[in-house]
Amino acid sequence: MNKLVIIAFVGLCSTLLIGNGDCKELDFHFIKMVKMNESDELFKYDLKSVEKIDQTSFKVNSEIDLFVDLDAEWHFWIQIYRNEDGSENFDEKPLISIPKKEFCEFMKTTYKQYFWESLEKSSNLPPPETCPIKAGNYWIKDYIFDGGKYKSFAKGGGYRVDMFVSQDHEESHITKMGVQIFGKVEEKE
């Protein structure tokens, strides 16, 4: 689950690519991270710090205790929301939905392509070919997110990224864990 929180933060930052193509001066803001659903029995996280370095960069430190193994029975998906006013109120329909994917497949594809390279040197997260992800303690230390490379794509407004991991036991019961990350991008005139 540590991976989920870390991936969620990186995911939020990466989703700021939704944009307008203008090269405006932007100011990125991390607002908060919220644990959702049945997550208490499945993981515990401590977002130790998110330190703003400059207008587009943050240094992140986090630690997570994952209480279950994440294997092929688990699935991962993301929903991304955006609003114009930068508030925490969002439409019910996501701007972008990244479809549910079997967790081991997610590790070998999306995680490998978009997340692993940037997290490899600043975390104890396993490499993409690792599955299952064993229960245990995971951390990131002094991870630098640099949104500057996304400036030409980002658009002002509020952002929320919902990231879920679920295990479908039966039709009537789904074990689900997840986090929501809230952020905002301001366009400077």
C-alpha positions, 0 to 999 in steps of 0.5 A: 500500500505504500506503493499506492500512496507514493504512486498516488502522489506521483500520479497527482503530479503527473496528472497536471498534464491535462492542459492548455499548451500555453507556457504560462508561469505556474504555481503548483500546490499540494493540499492534502492526502486522505485515506479512503474506504476500508483502508485502516485494516489494510495499510497505515501511512505517514506522509511525513513531509511535503516541502515546497522547493520552488513554484513547481517542485516538491520534496516528499517523505513518506512511510507506509505499513502495508498489512496485506500482500498485493498479488494477482488477486488485487486490482489497481485503478485511478480516477482523475478529477479537475475543477476550474476554481481550485476548490475541493468540490468536483463533478461526479464524473472523472476527467480521466479514468485509468481502467482497473488492471490486475496488480501484477500487470500494473506493476509490469506496465504502468508502474514501470513506464511512469513511476519506477525510474523516478522512485528507484533511488529515493525509496525502498519500493520493489522493482516492477517485475516484483509480484506479489508485493509483500506486506511490510514497511515501505518509504520514500525519502527526499523524492523530488517531484519537478512539475516544471517539465509539465508546464506546457501542458498544465492548466490552472484549477483544482485536481483530485486523484483517487487511487484504488487497490481492490480485491474482489472476493465475491460479487457482494463483497469487495475489499477496497483501499485507496487514497485521494490526493488534492492539489491545485495549479495557479496560473500567474499572469 
